[in-house]
């Protein structure tokens, strides 16, 4: 992918099984360094001390939703410009448009293909860069 250098990913997912599959897909299969978080609050704290190339976040999480998490990220000067991609089962066009309007680069719909997840993230970042 010309123009996109993807090395590190923050993964925010409350479901331990989905988190494990995504970590495997991004890390072992995709060759990326993955920093996984089980909640939005933990991710925001972690992202303040660790630089990543992209944030993948679940839309539906308890206590702090993906939307609330992204809003806090976008208001934090140190991490506000980090590209974010929602990973969600909400595949309706109005949901996808809403996530994009909140500042997400795009949406990956669950269930995702573990074999192509890393390349899908790269493609989204490339398209966002070209836009």
Residue pairs with C-beta under 8 A, 6 or more apart in sequence:
1 122
1 123
1 125
1 126
2 126
3 126
3 129
3 130
4 122
4 125
4 126
4 129
5 53
6 32
6 53
6 54
6 118
6 121
6 122
6 125
7 32
7 33
7 53
8 32
8 33
8 34
8 35
8 50
8 51
8 52
8 53
8 54
9 26
9 32
9 33
9 34
9 35
9 52
9 53
9 54
9 55
9 56
9 121
10 35
10 36
10 37
10 43
10 46
10 47
10 50
10 52
10 54
10 55
10 56
10 82
11 19
11 22
11 23
11 26
11 34
11 35
11 36
11 37
11 56
11 57
12 36
12 37
12 39
12 40
12 43
12 55
12 56
12 57
12 58
12 61
12 66
12 69
13 19
13 22
13 36
13 37
13 38
13 56
13 57
13 58
13 61
13 87
14 38
14 39
14 58
14 61
14 62
15 58
16 38
18 58
18 110
19 36
19 38
21 114
22 34
22 36
22 56
22 87
22 112
22 114
22 117
23 34
23 36
24 114
25 112
25 114
25 115
25 117
25 118
26 32
26 34
26 56
26 117
26 118
26 121
27 33
27 34
29 114
29 115
29 117
29 118
30 117
30 118
30 119
30 121
31 118
32 118
35 46
35 50
35 52
37 43
37 46
39 61
39 62
39 63
39 64
40 57
40 61
40 63
40 64
40 65
40 66
40 68
40 69
40 72
41 63
41 64
43 55
43 57
43 69
44 69
44 72
44 73
44 76
44 79
47 55
47 73
47 76
47 78
47 79
47 82
48 76
48 78
48 79
52 82
53 82
53 83
53 125
54 82
54 83
54 84
54 85
54 105
54 121
54 125
55 73
55 82
55 83
55 84
55 85
56 84
56 85
56 86
56 87
56 108
56 121
57 66
57 69
57 70
57 84
57 85
57 86
57 87
58 66
58 86
58 87
58 88
59 65
59 66
59 67
59 86
59 87
59 88
59 90
59 95
59 99
60 66
60 88
60 89
60 90
61 69
64 72
66 86
66 88
67 99
67 102
70 84
70 86
70 102
70 103
70 104
71 102
73 79
73 80
73 82
73 84
74 80
74 102
74 103
83 105
83 125
83 128
84 103
84 104
84 105
85 104
85 105
85 106
85 107
85 108
85 121
85 124
86 99
86 104
86 106
86 107
86 108
87 107
87 108
87 110
87 112
88 95
88 99
88 107
88 108
88 109
88 110
89 109
89 110
89 111
90 96
90 107
90 109
91 107
91 109
95 107
96 106
96 107
99 107
100 106
100 107
105 124
105 125
105 127
105 128
106 124
106 127
106 128
108 117
108 120
108 121
108 124
112 120
113 120
